[in-house]
């Protein structure tokens, strides 16, 4: 199992569309994929074609329950024409009130999702034999905040993909996100999560977009991944609850190719036939300045 948390504390940068695009790319490669929707808005849940989910991820965050996530995983609703349909641990409106409740745990509730994902997401067969190795890719769609839901994702993740947009304030938030990841890493005994990189989403052909994309690359030259360009096909695929690789309209093939490339940079694809043991990317320094601090 290899787990990628897709994060940014700012809303509206398109984290969910990136999660869905990565899930589509993984499906097209035949990779078994699970999407964990930690955003109370539930856009990844409906984007996967699930409109009346069962017990979702909120149910396993109510208490410390090792291995409990397997009990809430359900099939996604995408058509199977591209490849294996991603499964889902769905969001629910209850997640919006779960965060303040987690904060009341005197021992800390930052690792409940990590506990729920142990010892793996595959249950042992009924005949008593050992469970098969869990070789799936897990994509966690995080809420637009640095609260306990996002912190739970970071404690559970092998690596983190920071998604941003080519704008002033979103770019500035990247530095703060990298600092938060480093703080989590110092608290985890395995030294994770790693940082897969920074992906600029919805990069348009405007002068302003090009300017802020260049500024981000100057600030973090070794972390920036190939961008995802602004295309109507991406939002149309999400609105139709279908994988971008199955959409037949102008721009869809180009968008699918960008998500293919992004997936190859984020996840160790050769290891997903067995349990992944390492994550791509290096680790941010806790002193990493924000863009605005660099510009001061």
C-alpha positions in Angstrom: 0.0 0.0 0.0 1.3 3.5 -0.9 -0.6 6.5 0.4 -0.6 10.0 -1.1 -2.1 12.9 0.8 -3.2 15.8 -1.6 -3.1 19.0 0.4 -3.3 22.8 0.6 -4.8 24.8 3.4 -6.3 27.2 0.9 -9.6 26.2 -0.8 -10.4 26.5 -4.4 -7.1 25.3 -5.8 -8.5 22.1 -7.3 -7.2 19.4 -4.9 -10.2 17.2 -5.6 -9.9 17.4 -9.4 -6.2 16.5 -9.1 -7.2 13.5 -6.8 -9.8 12.4 -9.4 -7.3 12.9 -12.3 -4.7 10.8 -10.4 -7.3 8.1 -9.7 -8.2 8.0 -13.4 -4.6 7.7 -14.4 -4.0 4.9 -11.9 -7.1 3.1 -13.2 -5.9 3.4 -16.8 -2.7 1.6 -15.7 -4.6 -1.2 -14.0 -3.7 0.0 -10.5 -6.1 -0.8 -7.7 -6.9 2.5 -6.1 -8.7 3.7 -3.0 -9.8 7.4 -2.6 -10.3 8.5 1.0 -12.5 11.6 1.1 -11.6 13.7 4.2 -13.2 16.9 2.9 -16.6 17.5 4.4 -17.8 18.9 1.1 -17.6 15.4 -0.3 -16.7 16.4 -3.9 -14.4 13.5 -4.4 -17.2 11.2 -3.3 -19.7 12.5 -5.9 -16.9 12.9 -8.4 -16.4 9.1 -8.2 -20.1 8.7 -8.9 -21.3 7.8 -5.4 -24.3 10.0 -4.4 -25.7 7.9 -1.5 -22.7 6.6 0.3 -22.8 4.2 3.2 -20.9 4.5 6.4 -18.0 6.8 5.5 -14.6 7.7 6.9 -16.2 9.7 9.7 -17.3 6.4 11.3 -13.7 5.3 11.8 -12.6 8.6 13.2 -15.0 8.5 16.1 -12.7 6.2 18.1 -9.3 4.5 17.9 -10.1 1.4 15.7 -7.1 -0.3 14.2 -7.9 -1.6 10.7 -11.4 -0.1 10.8 -11.2 1.7 7.4 -11.7 -1.6 5.6 -15.2 -1.7 7.0 -16.3 1.5 5.3 -14.7 1.0 1.9 -17.3 0.8 -0.9 -17.1 0.6 -4.8 -16.8 3.8 -6.8 -19.4 4.5 -9.5 -17.2 5.1 -12.5 -17.7 3.1 -15.6 -15.2 0.2 -15.9 -14.2 1.0 -19.4 -10.8 2.6 -18.4 -9.6 0.0 -15.9 -10.3 -1.1 -12.3 -12.9 1.2 -10.8 -11.4 3.0 -7.7 -12.9 2.2 -4.4 -13.9 4.9 -1.9 -14.0 5.7 1.8 -16.7 8.3 1.5 -17.1 11.8 3.0 -20.2 12.7 5.0 -21.5 16.0 6.5 -20.6 14.7 9.9 -17.0 15.3 9.1 -17.6 19.0 9.6 -18.3 18.5 13.3 -15.8 15.7 13.8 -12.8 18.0 13.9 -13.7 19.9 17.1 -14.6 16.5 18.7 -11.2 15.1 17.9 -9.6 18.1 19.6 -11.1 17.0 22.9 -9.1 13.7 23.0 -6.6 14.1 25.9 -4.2 11.7 24.3 -4.4 13.3 20.9 -6.4 12.1 17.9 -3.9 13.0 15.1 -3.3 9.4 14.1 -6.8 7.8 14.1 -6.8 7.5 10.3 -3.3 5.9 10.4 -4.6 3.4 13.0 -7.7 2.7 10.9 -5.5 1.8 7.9 -3.6 -0.8 9.9 -2.6 -3.5 9.4 -3.8 -3.1 5.8 -7.0 -2.5 4.0 -7.6 -6.0 2.9 -9.3 -8.4 5.3 -8.2 -12.0 5.7 -10.2 -14.6 3.7 -13.0 -16.4 5.5 -11.0 -19.7 5.3 -8.5 -18.5 7.8 -5.6 -18.1 5.4 -3.4 -15.0 5.5 -4.6 -11.8 3.8 -3.2 -11.0 0.4 -0.6 -8.2 0.3 -2.2 -4.8 0.0 -0.8 -3.4 -3.2 -3.3 -0.6 -3.8 -2.6 3.1 -4.2 -4.4 5.3 -1.6 -5.2 8.9 -2.5 -6.4 11.1 0.4 -8.4 14.2 -0.5 -7.8 16.7 2.3 -10.0 19.6 3.4 -8.9 23.2 2.8 -7.4 23.7 6.3 -4.6 22.7 8.6 -6.9 21.2 11.2 -7.0 17.7 12.6 -8.5 16.1 9.5 -5.5 17.2 7.4 -3.1 16.3 10.2 -4.7 12.8 10.3 -4.0 12.5 6.6 -0.4 13.6 7.1 0.2 11.0 9.8 -1.2 8.3 7.5 0.6 9.3 4.3 3.8 8.0 2.8 4.1 11.1 0.7 2.4 14.5 0.1 1.4 16.3 -3.0 1.0 20.0 -2.5 -1.5 21.4 -5.0 -1.7 25.1 -5.6 -2.8 27.6 -8.2 -0.8 30.3 -10.0 -1.8 33.1 -7.8 -0.1 35.3 -5.1 -1.8 34.0 -1.9 -2.0 30.4 -2.9 1.7 30.4 -3.8 2.5 32.0 -0.4 0.7 29.1 1.3 3.0 26.5 -0.1 5.8 27.5 2.3 3.5 27.2 5.3 2.3 23.8 4.1 5.9 22.5 3.7 6.6 23.7 7.3 3.6 21.8 8.6 4.7 18.6 6.8 8.1 18.9 8.4 6.6 19.2 11.8 4.6 16.0 11.2 7.7 14.2 10.0 9.6 15.0 13.2 6.8 13.4 15.2 6.5 10.2 13.2 8.9 7.4 14.0 9.3 6.4 10.4 10.4 9.9 9.3 7.5 10.3 6.9 5.7 11.7 5.0 8.0 12.6 2.1 7.2 15.3 -0.3 6.3 14.2 -3.8 6.4 17.8 -5.0 4.3 20.9 -5.8 1.8 20.8 -8.6 0.4 24.0 -10.1 -3.2 23.3 -11.1 -5.3 25.3 -13.6 -2.4 27.0 -15.2 -3.8 29.2 -17.9 -2.4 31.1 -20.8 -2.6 34.5 -19.0 0.4 36.7 -18.3 -0.5 36.6 -14.6 -0.6 32.9 -14.5 2.7 32.5 -16.2 4.2 35.1 -13.8 3.2 33.3 -10.6 4.1 29.9 -12.0 7.6 31.3 -12.7 7.8 32.8 -9.2 6.9 29.5 -7.6 9.5 27.6 -9.7 12.1 30.2 -8.6 11.2 29.8 -5.0 11.1 26.0 -5.1 13.1 24.9 -8.1 13.6 21.3 -7.0 10.0 20.6 -5.9 7.9 21.8 -8.7 6.3 19.1 -10.8 4.8 19.5 -14.3 1.7 21.6 -14.1 -1.9 20.7 -14.9 -3.2 23.2 -17.4 -6.6 24.9 -17.3 -9.0 22.9 -19.5 -12.7 22.7 -19.6 -12.5 18.9 -20.0 -11.1 18.4 -16.5 -14.0 20.2 -14.8 -16.5 18.5 -17.2 -15.2 15.0 -16.3 -15.6 15.8 -12.6 -19.1 17.3 -13.2 -20.2 14.1 -15.1 -18.6 11.9 -12.4 -16.5 10.1 -14.9 -12.7 9.5 -15.3 -10.9 12.0 -17.5 -9.4 9.1 -19.4 -12.9 8.1 -20.5 -14.0 11.6 -21.7 -14.2 12.1 -25.4 -14.0 15.8 -26.1 -11.3 18.3 -27.1 -8.6 18.7 -24.4 -9.4 15.4 -22.6 -6.6 13.4 -24.1 -4.1 16.2 -23.2 -5.4 16.5 -19.7 -5.2 12.7 -19.3 -1.6 12.7 -20.4 -0.7 15.4 -17.8 -2.3 13.3 -15.0 -0.4 10.2 -16.3 2.9 12.2 -16.0 1.9 13.6 -12.6 1.1 10.1 -11.3 4.4 8.8 -12.5 6.2 11.5 -10.5 4.1 11.1 -7.3 3.8 7.3 -6.8 6.3 4.4 -7.2 4.4 2.7 -10.0 6.8 -0.2 -10.2 6.2 -1.0 -6.6 2.4 -1.1 -6.7 2.4 -4.8 -7.5 3.7 -5.3 -3.9 3.9 -3.2 -0.8 5.7 0.1 -1.4 8.7 0.6 0.8 9.8 4.2 0.0 8.3 7.4 -1.2 9.5 9.7 -3.9 10.8 13.1 -3.1 12.9 14.5 -0.4 11.9 16.4 2.7 11.4 20.1 3.3 13.4 22.0 5.8 11.5 23.5 8.7 13.0 26.8 7.9 11.6 26.8 4.4 10.4 30.4 3.9 7.1 31.3 2.2 7.2 33.1 -1.1 6.2 36.4 0.4 9.0 36.0 3.0 11.5 35.4 0.1 10.2 38.5 -1.7 10.5 40.7 1.3 
